């Protein structure tokens, strides 16, 4: 990893693994990554965007605004509509389920490899 600072919202039920679908997640753990150090900053409780199979566009926008200080989002799954809204706020989205530190490492590695081809 490099010195670039990341602020990552993680959809997780327990703060240990990336295991929630973005639209169904109630809890987002916010991590900072700087100089190879991962730090848990806070935990945010949000109302899920998808309940009973319906997608609430107003709630989606509200939740994305509440996460808009983050540079990245990790979830087990994320729909294309939610991804588009998050990306319109400058939040890069990734589906990388697994143990949080390992998923963060994969995110950074993926971004580094992509930079080589730009």
ABEGO torsion letter per residue (X at the ends): XBABBBBBBBBBAAGABBABBAAABABBBBBBBBGGBBBBABBBBBBBABBGGBBBAAAAAAAAAAAAABABBBBABBBAAAAAAAAAAGBBBBBBBEBAAAAAAAAAAAAAAAAAAX
